Amino acid sequence: MHRISTGIILALALLIAVRAGAAQLPPSLCELARMAGEPQIPGLHMVYLAPLSDPAAASRWRNIIAHQTEGAPGSTRSLALAQAANPTKRGVMIWVETDGTVYWATPETAIPTHGDGANRNDNKYIDNGPTYHAVIKTNTIGVEFNGNFPDVAAPPTAAQTQAWLILVRFLQERYGIPSDHVYAHNWIDFKDARYCEGCALATLARKLAYVPGKDCGSAQ
């Protein structure tokens, strides 16, 4: 019964999220995507542990990976602080708490260690021809959704999903990343067989089919 209920809740959350995210990215967010400092993004509770630089200084980013980790709900801030203290350690640039709070942990010019070198080459989820040993830490932004403890198969919360819908488009707009360069960890690395890490989130982002620059109006 628990598994059935979880599946129903996830399906409803994703349906609501897709409808909520279908609107065009407002020009104000397009303008924010070009700012340095600590821009506050409408609809997000963003905590900057590292301020943003000129986006041109971080032009290396070509991909986004959605990760999930088995940390306890409420522990995201401490995980992000640890990342901020050692930006290149195993982890990611951006962390998302179960309540949707987003922590930008590292400078855009830092390269956290995440992923396992894009070792998946079996085409199980996507065509791995373009990703095999190519979607790696030096060109890929990692976003970690914390809180699926003690059940690793637990889906992201509704608040995390709503935050992702805004955050992923902000990242795409800021770095010019197309939707087909948004990946789940499980799509590019052999991972925990108990669940598909990041798959629902990456699928959702691709369904939005956001095109950087297209809907920015006067922001261009």
N, C-alpha and C positions, 0 to 999 in steps of 0.2 A: 504493500500500500504506500509505503514511504517513497519508493522509486516512482510509482505511477504519479503520485502527487507532485513530486519534484519535476517530472517531465511535463506535466500540465502547466505548472507554474512557469517553467522556462519558456514553453511555447507561447504562453500569453504575454510574458515579459518581452520576448523578442518581437511579437506582433505589435504590441504597443510602442516599443522602441522604434521600429521601422516607420510607423506612421508618424511618430513624434519627430523623427529626424528627416522626414521627407522634404520639409521646407528648405528653400535655398539658404545658404549661409549669409546672414545679414552683412551688408557692406561694412558695418562697424567691426565685425569680427575679421573681415578681410584686412582692414586697416590695422587692427591689433596684431595680426599675424606678421606684420612687417616692423613691429616695434621692438626696441630693446628695453631692458629694465624688468618690471614686474607687471605686465598688463593683466588686468582682471577681465576674464572672459565671461560674458553673460551666460548664466546657466551653470557655471562651474564654481566650485569652491577650490581655488588654486592657491597652494602654499608654496612659495618659492624659497627653497634652501640655497639656490644658486640663481641669480638674475640672468635674464636672457641677454645675449649680445646682439650685434647686427647679424641678421640671418645669413648674410653673405659670408660671414666668418665661419659658418657651420655648413657650408655647401656640400660637405661630404655625404650627407644623409640621403639615401636613395630608397630605403625600405623601412617598413615598420613591422615589428613583431609583437603580437599579443601573447603575453605569458600569464600563467597562473601559478601561485605558490601556496604551499600548505601552512603558511603562518596563521596564527590565531587572529580572529577579528579584533581590531583595536591595536594591533602591533605594527601597523604600517608606518606610522611616524618614526618609531625607533629604527625600523629597517631602513627607511629613507635617510635618517640621520647618519646611520652607519655607512651608507653609500656615499653621502656627502663628505664624510671624513676621509674616505678612501675611494675616490671616484672610479678607479680602474679595477676594483675588486669584482668578484663574481656578483653580478646584479645588473641593474638597468638605470637608465636616466630618469624614468618617471614611474612613480608608484601610486596605486589607487586603493584607497580604503573601502571597506564594505559600505560605508555611508556615502560614498561618491567623492570624498575629499581627495584631491589630486596633489601629490607632492613632487615638485620638480627638483630632483635631488642633486644633479651634477651640472657643471657648466656644459654648454652645447659643444664646446671644443674638446671635452674629455671623451674617452672611449672606454666605457664600462665593459666588463667581460660577461657576455651573455650568449646563449646558444652554444652549440657544440661543433661549430664549423660547417654547418649546413651539410650534414652527412647523409641525409635521406636521399636515396636515388631510386626508389621503387615505384614512384608515380602513384602511390596509394591514394593520396588526397588531391594533388595537383600534378601538373607536369613538372618534374624536378630537373628537367634539362637546364632551364635558366637559373635554378637556385642552387644546384649541387656545388658545394664549396665556393659559392658566389655571394649568397646572402649572409654576410658575416658581420662581426662586431664593428669593423671599421667603416661600414657603410649603412648600418642599420640601427634605428632607434628601437629600444626595448621599452615596452610599457607593461609593468607587472601589476596584476590584479591579485591582491592578497586576501586571504581569509577563508579558503576552503578546507579548514581544519575542523573536525577530524576526518571528514569525508572528502577525499580528493576529487570525487566525481560531482560534488556539489557545484551547481552553476554559479556564475557571477550573480551578484544581487541586482535587483532592479535599479538601485541607485548607481551601481557601477556601470551597468549597461547604458543608462541615460548619460552618465558622464562621458563614457566612451564615444557616444554618437557626436558629441560636441568636440571632444578632445582630438579624435582622429582626424576630423576635418580641419581643425586648427593646424595640426601637424602637417597634413597634406598641403594645405595652403601655404604654410610658412616655408616648406622645403620643396614644394613642387612635386610631391609624390603622388602618382596615380593610384587608383583603387586596386589595380591588379598587382601592386607592390606592397599591399598589406597582407601579412601572413600570420598564421597561427604557428606557435613553436612546433607543434606536432607535424605540421606540413613540411617543415624543412629539416627537422632533426628526428632521429629515432628516439622515442621518449617513453615515459611511463605508460605501460599497456593498459592500466586500469581506467584511463580516461583520455580524451582528446584535448590536450592542453591548448587553450586559446581558440579552439575551432569555431565555437559559436560566435565569439566576438569578431574574428576575422571575416567569417561569412557575412555577418551583419554589416560590417564596414564595406564589403564589396557590393552588397545589395544596394547600399546607398549610392554607389557609382558616382561619388563626388569627383568633379573635374576641377583641379586647381585653376583659379583665375576666371573660370567661366561665368560665375554668378556674382562677381565682386563689383560690378557696376563702376561707380566713381572711384572705387579703391584702386582700380588698375591705372 
